[in-house]
Amino acid sequence: MTKKICALLCAIGMMLGCASVAMPARQQVMAAADETLLSGNAVGGALFPAGTAAIHTGASYVWLKEGTYATDAQLIASDGDGAPDMTDGGNGPEEEFSSSTGDAAGTAAYGTLIYDLQTAYRVSSVKVWADTGNGSRMNQFEVYASLDGLTYNRIGAQENTRAAGQGFAPVTYAIKPTVYARYIKIIMHKDPLMPVMRLGEAAIFGEVLEPMALLSNNVLKASGEYNTTTPKIATGASYEWLTEVPFVTDSDIIKTDNDSKNDGAGGVPDLIDGSTTQTNADYIMTSVWGRKGNYAAVVFNLKDVYQIGKIDVWTGVATSGPLSMDGYEVLVSTDGVNYSSLGYTTNANKRSLNAIVNSPSYGVPGKHAKYVKIIMHNANDSQMLRIGEVAIWGWKLYDPTLPKKTTPDQVEFMTELKNYSTLYLDWSGYNGVVNNVNKYGIYIETAPFASTEGLTPKFTAEAKSIEQVGKYATYFALKPETTYYVAVTPFHSTGGERKDVETLKLTTPSVLGGERVGDIFAINDSPYGGGNYVHHGENEDVFLMTKLRLLRDLGGVNKNRWWDHSSAMKSLYGKSGVNFHYFYHGPGYVQSDNDGGAYTFSTYNEPDLANRNPSDVAAALKANHDSLKAVSSKSLLVEPALGGVDRLAAGKGLNWLDNLYNSDGQNGALVKNYFDVMDVHPYVKYEYPAVPGLIQGTPEKLPEMLQALKDTMVSHGDGDKPIIMTEIGWSTYTGGSYLKAVDRATQRNYLARAYLHAIANGIRTVHWYDFADDGTETNNLEHNLGLIDWNGKPKESYYGYYTLIRVIKDSKYLGQLSGVANPYYGYQFWDENKNRYITALWDASWQTSSSPTRKAHIETTDPGVDVVGIDGSYKFIPAVAGIVDVPLTGAPAFIYSTTGVNVSSIN
């Protein structure tokens, strides 16, 4: 086994590269000699004297009134007189030059501005003037950037270190690396200990950008969309269609792209032949007939790293058939392994056009690309996918032809924490050619440092490694709730390492997280199977590689549950950003497990179903808790993995939990201290009474079950303990056991609904059981619980999990949607990066395609909403007289809106 694991480590290391999810990047550009004012502030006064370098951009701003950081109403009201206070060039204390929140000591308040610079600029700094006296203080401000005003990237934050009594003092955030952006969102946080936050001015600085240029090597023609006047960079870009799961391109699309027919461009493939009129079938790609709901995926290699500005995707719409790509996803990567999603784009073109139409999308500031992956979805009712042209636009990040430097510039970079243990670092905009750099050092320390002298890098990106070429790396495992200082150093090809650094400071979240919805996503899937697992023989390691690739592609799973403490598995899964939840086997393993990212441990699995004596279990928990904490105070004992959340049988489920608490003779006053986290397996068993109006076994039983659990915990004085699920699932078997049999589409729907109910009920982590089917017996429950089948082919639930993660992982849960009640369910979220509400809505009584489809009449002030379906569908629904009608089925629909929505009725 040891030799096999070593070989597997090498093979999978090459396959996985550094990490499973790309991080929000920032870019390095040549520094400007002088910053230029971009935000339209008045010049000629005290703040910006005559002669201040400024560009008349026509910029304007609005106060954001929606979302988690909605602007304080009084702050908006006080900005209503005369010139806008935040760009009038004046400062406080005069009220006509400043704005103030309402007086609310002891509470949080925000001022959130969105500036539109009217076109994209290279943005290098943001400055905010805030009062630091007379009961006023701004704690900090955050900066987000966008190219389209829809999808933002958090660039960073600046604390206000100004001492009290300095009046309206400026606070500056230098954006390093600088970003290309049109929209800048500034979120200013009031000090909750102070009564008010008074703001004087906000300003944005940067430089002019050259126009976007074509990067994807499309042919330029004498006329048309891509004519000879089009700016174009000779990138030498190439592309390939993906033919592996999860997104397999129809073979006819590939065949019709590469056939001998063309439009006079010298045999250029149709995808980049420069033709957008597509009046001749020879110029387009077509799938076979009947490919409803299928995908086509293509990856462009741009040969160097660029900031993506815009992506054109030309596809066919027609009423006959009908024919329509309903939307697509764009992902970007600098190394071809680690991709970051830029989100979904809906095709809003009407089918009645009967033409090839464009559904453009835009890049995200700081998310750079050498590789651009586009995953197109054929509508669920579309018989054929027709594709005309794909064109990718963007900007150079640096000029590699400049003279080489004898002393390399410092490396500017961005970091992202996927969770408490996994850190991503991106310096993809660094000009390694001009700086003559052949490798990089990664330093991560718990104390500040200005030089790497005497320090040892945690990782070195050696010459020609995937990290050195992609200028992207991952590090695991960090410790939870710990402050780190991070630096990346360049090594000159002849002069050695530049050791002086400017560090970035970051603090890891807690073990269970909770700051964002995505902390909940986990799986329960033993790398080499469990008791019911059918081994793949000599192909077992190949299957493990397939699982890891598909797991990484999900893009948001944080943890897996396993019993083995293998360092090889820690490394393999850690490279995909996934750590382990382990069974506790004594203090001897704890330190190495912590070093591998694991901080949660369990003693038992379903002790109630195994008829374990509650007193004996309590004694074991106390002993394990004491020994675990003696080694690692940050580690958590997660118990008891209760096999039932019901009171149907004596000595089982919640009755057993009562006995566990009562075993101390003090109603749990002692036992509750023997473990840190409550762990349950709330399978919705077929024997449970159905929710009124619904069939048995639906996930809508979960809120009732979880409330019964919480009531039990409260009755024993343990109501504040966090709750996780290390198992839950539904099986696509033929039936006969304790779970209702479901088909694959229903398993997908139930997965999404179960996670949404868990989020709404405050569950911190949910491990779906399991990732891969354990075998191929159709009547075996354990052989059919997976998201992929035993052969490694994704099931519908895999694609549902993929969508669920992308839609809500970066959001914050707001609450239940008003106006809906059983059998209808709805929850609302806010995503600061999407700058939109996301409303999940479904009909739990809907069972099959033969069931009646109801419509929710939703009130909105938006001109229309985008709807992403858990079934992979996309739809733009225009509003009519302030109402959009959203069809409801058992598959949750996710409604994107810039303002909150309300359900007026459901018919």
Secondary structure, DSSP 8 states (H G I E B T S, - for coil): -HHHHHHHHHHHHHHHTT-SS-----------SS-EE-S----SSSSS-TT--B-----EEEE--SSTT---HHHHHTT-SSS-GGGSS--SSSGGG-EE----TTS--EEEEEEEEEEEEEEEEEEEEEE-STTB-EEEEEEEEESSSSSEEEEEEEE----TT--EEEEEEEEEEEEEEEEEEEEEEE-TTSSB-EEEEEEEEEEE----EE-S----BSSSTTBTTS-B-----EEEE--STTS---HHHHHHHSSS--SSSSS--GGGSS--S--SGGGSEE--TT-TT-EEEEEEEEEEEEEEEEEEEEEEEETTTTEEEEEEEEEEESSSSS-EEEEEEE----GGG-EEEE--EE--TT-EEEEEEEEEEE-TT-SB-EEEEEEEEEEES--TTS---SS------EEEESSSS-EEEE-TTS-TTTTTEEEEEEEEESS--SB-TT---SEEE-TTSHHHHHTEEEE----TT-EEEEEEEEEETTTEE--B---EEEE---SS--SSGGGGEEEE--TT--TT----GGGHHHHHHHHHHHHHHH----EEEES---HHHHHHHHTTT-EEEEE---GGGHHHHHHTT--EEES-S-TTTTT--HHHHHHHHHHHHHHHHHH-TT-EEEEEEES-SS-SSTTSHHHHHHHHHHTTSSTTTTGGGG-SEEEE-----TTS---TTS-TT-GGGHHHHHHHHHHHHHHTT-TTS-EEES------S---SSS----HHHHHHHHHHHHHHHHHTT--EEEEE-SB-S---TT-GGGG--SB-TTS-B-HHHHHHHHHHHHHTT-EEEEE-TT--TTEEEEEEEETTTTEEEEEEEETT--STTS--EEEEEE-SSSEEEEEETTS-EEEEE-BTTEEEEEE-SS-EEEEESS--EEEEE-
